[in-house]
Amino acid sequence: MKLRVVAWCNYDEDLPCGDNGWAAHNAIIDDIRANDYDFLGWHHVESSYCTPVLNDGKKYCFSQQGWSDLMTEAHRFYGETDYADYYIPDEIDEMAMLSSKQSRRPKQYYHGKVTAETDLNETFELQVTQRRFNSVAKNGKLLFRDFYRAINEGEITQDLENLRHIYDGDTLTLVCGDKRETYTVTNAERQHIADSRKYQQLRPQILSDDRRTSKRASTLYNLYTLTLVIKLKKQENNAPKD
């Protein structure tokens, strides 16, 4: 999906709200990184020109914590509580709001008109193993565990980097040797999925931890892996038969 940020508006601007899905999420992160924006969830909701407008003509609104999570990812912080640094200032006063330390805000202001672009869907191609090729044919979905962290740390190929922008309605062709299969993307999203391998590693600790402690809760949290899940529908081959 060829989404990109084209302006920043007020949170309550009279624009339709977009779906904060996988492709939009990454388009906003790309703009934050490119311009080194650094502001809080409080600014996103309460301040002027801190809500992104994308080239589909829609604004993208988050809760204060939701924006804090997004800003944390954009600046590549991965601790369980790092989002709190981007939530609200220590003191709700005018000086805190204007603090340059806590606020590098956009200058691409929305001035009352954005032309919504059409035909935003894209075509992707991905080399996969035989096992993954067969799994998609059987189950109709692709799963990439730890996708987002690995891509930020430079551990993923350019093919997978491109999948940061895949979304509903796009076309994905899987290639395995001389075999090719083309699918329509019906859904692309991040999910926290329990990892059985992690469970085996952490099982002794889980059993020994007191149920009431935050340590046990943290251990259980770490059982879940942030996974990119792409659901696919096979496209019919309309080529004429011999």
Buried (B, 14 or more C-beta within 10 A) or exposed (E): BBBBBBBBBBBEBEBEEBEEBBBBBBBBBBBBBEBEBBBBBBBBBBBBBBBBBBBBBBBBBBEBBBBBBBBBBBBEEEEEEBBEBBBBBEEEEEEBBEBEEBBEBBEBEBEEEBEEBEEBBBEBEBEBEEEBBEBBBEEBBBBBBBBBBEBBEEEBEEEBEEBBBBBBEBBBEBBBEEEEBBBBBBBBBBEEBEBEEBEEEBEEEBEEBEEEEEEBEEBBEBBEBBBBBBBBEEEEEEEEEE
